[in-house]
Amino acid sequence: NVEVIGLSSLSIDMVIGLIDWFIEEKGEIGGIAFDYLSLFRGCANNTERTSQTITELKTRVAKAANCPTFCLVQGRRKYEGHKGDIEIDRQAGKDSSSIEDSADFMLGFWRHGDKRYGRFLKSRTFNSEKYDEDPYFELDIDKPYMRLNDIKFLEEHEVPKFKQPQYNQE
């Protein structure tokens, strides 16, 4: 199940307070996702402050909730191709360059035809002889209930050909 809290520009201490309340009222948390643009609205493009906030998300917030934390970043317009079937790459995130250095993982997600795909764009700890450094995967999502049913890692011969973004447009 997914709980959405529609608040923005919260301090880390406020987030930890919400975590404490949620755990007390509803039980353990499986993961926390933040909208990047809302979370960092108060940072005013201050790279040092943004970096500090991300470090606190990875340490204080993840520890308080005992779960992974995620920042969700909106894609730039050039990635909104026909029916959203353009492959996501590291340049896809709108105003997200400040989090790239601090992230342990970066994942891109997109739709191609009637299927949903993803790819590791950055991984500090992914280590597997079976897959490339940045493996592709197919997602089975129960969208009405926001549940991830399955992830299937794709081998090179299973990866469809995706459209690539046009870099001369924004």
C-alpha positions in Angstrom: 0.0 0.0 0.0 1.1 3.5 -0.7 0.6 6.5 1.7 0.8 9.9 0.0 1.6 12.9 2.1 1.0 16.1 0.1 3.4 18.4 1.9 6.4 20.1 0.4 9.5 21.9 1.6 9.7 20.0 4.9 12.7 20.0 7.0 14.5 16.8 7.8 13.3 17.0 11.4 9.7 17.4 10.2 10.1 14.3 8.0 11.5 12.3 10.9 8.5 13.5 13.0 6.1 12.2 10.3 8.0 8.9 10.2 7.7 8.5 14.0 3.9 9.2 13.8 3.4 6.9 10.9 5.2 4.0 12.5 3.3 4.5 15.7 -0.1 4.7 13.9 0.3 2.2 11.1 3.4 0.1 11.6 6.7 -0.4 9.7 7.5 1.5 6.5 8.7 -0.3 3.3 10.2 2.7 1.6 9.9 6.5 1.4 9.9 8.5 -1.9 10.2 12.3 -2.0 9.3 14.5 -4.9 12.7 16.1 -5.7 11.4 19.5 -6.8 9.1 20.0 -3.8 11.6 18.7 -1.3 14.4 21.1 -2.5 12.2 24.1 -3.3 13.7 25.9 -0.3 17.3 25.2 -1.4 17.1 27.8 -4.2 19.7 26.0 -6.4 22.1 26.0 -3.4 24.3 23.0 -4.3 25.8 22.7 -0.8 22.4 22.8 0.9 21.0 20.3 -1.5 23.9 17.9 -1.0 23.5 18.2 2.8 19.8 17.5 2.6 20.4 14.4 0.4 23.0 13.1 2.8 20.5 13.5 5.6 17.9 11.6 3.6 20.3 8.7 3.1 21.4 8.7 6.8 19.0 10.2 9.3 15.7 9.5 7.4 16.5 6.1 6.1 17.8 5.1 9.6 14.7 6.5 11.4 12.3 4.7 9.1 14.6 1.6 8.7 13.9 1.6 5.0 15.3 2.9 1.7 14.7 6.5 0.6 14.1 7.6 -3.0 14.0 11.0 -4.7 11.5 11.1 -7.6 12.6 13.4 -10.4 10.4 14.6 -13.2 11.7 14.0 -16.7 12.5 16.8 -19.1 10.1 17.5 -22.0 12.4 15.9 -24.6 11.7 12.6 -22.9 7.9 12.8 -23.2 7.9 11.3 -26.7 5.0 9.6 -28.4 3.2 7.7 -25.7 6.2 8.1 -23.4 8.3 5.4 -25.1 11.7 7.2 -25.1 14.4 5.6 -23.1 15.5 7.5 -20.0 19.2 8.3 -19.6 21.3 10.2 -17.0 20.4 13.6 -18.5 16.6 13.0 -18.2 16.1 14.5 -14.7 14.7 18.0 -14.6 16.9 20.2 -12.3 18.4 17.1 -10.8 22.1 17.5 -11.3 22.7 18.2 -7.6 21.5 14.8 -6.6 23.5 12.8 -9.1 26.8 12.9 -7.2 25.2 11.9 -3.9 23.0 9.1 -5.2 23.9 5.5 -4.5 21.6 4.5 -7.4 19.8 6.2 -10.2 17.0 4.3 -11.9 15.2 5.4 -15.1 11.6 4.2 -15.8 9.6 4.5 -19.0 6.8 2.9 -21.0 7.3 1.2 -24.3 4.2 -0.1 -26.0 2.1 -1.8 -23.3 5.1 -2.7 -21.1 7.1 -0.7 -18.5 10.9 -0.8 -18.4 13.6 0.5 -16.3 17.4 0.7 -16.2 20.1 1.3 -13.7 21.6 4.6 -14.7 24.1 4.7 -11.8 25.0 2.1 -9.2 27.7 2.3 -6.6 27.1 -1.2 -5.4 25.5 -3.3 -8.2 27.9 -6.1 -8.9 26.9 -9.0 -11.1 28.7 -11.1 -13.7 25.4 -12.0 -15.3 24.4 -8.5 -16.2 26.0 -5.4 -17.7 26.9 -2.6 -15.3 23.7 -0.8 -16.2 21.1 -3.6 -16.7 17.6 -3.2 -18.1 14.6 -4.7 -16.5 10.9 -5.1 -17.2 8.4 -4.1 -14.5 5.0 -5.7 -13.8 3.1 -3.0 -11.9 -0.5 -3.2 -10.5 -1.0 0.5 -11.3 -4.4 1.0 -9.5 -2.9 -0.3 -6.2 0.6 1.0 -6.8 2.1 -2.4 -6.2 5.2 -3.9 -7.8 4.3 -7.4 -8.8 7.5 -8.5 -10.4 10.9 -7.3 -11.8 12.5 -9.3 -14.6 16.1 -8.4 -15.5 16.7 -8.5 -19.2 19.6 -10.0 -20.9 21.1 -8.1 -23.9 19.2 -10.0 -26.6 15.9 -9.4 -24.7 16.1 -5.6 -24.7 13.8 -3.9 -27.2 15.1 -1.0 -29.3 13.8 2.2 -27.7 13.6 5.7 -29.2 16.3 8.0 -28.0 15.7 11.6 -26.9 16.3 14.5 -29.3 19.0 16.7 -27.7 18.4 19.7 -29.9 15.0 20.3 -28.2 14.1 21.1 -24.6 
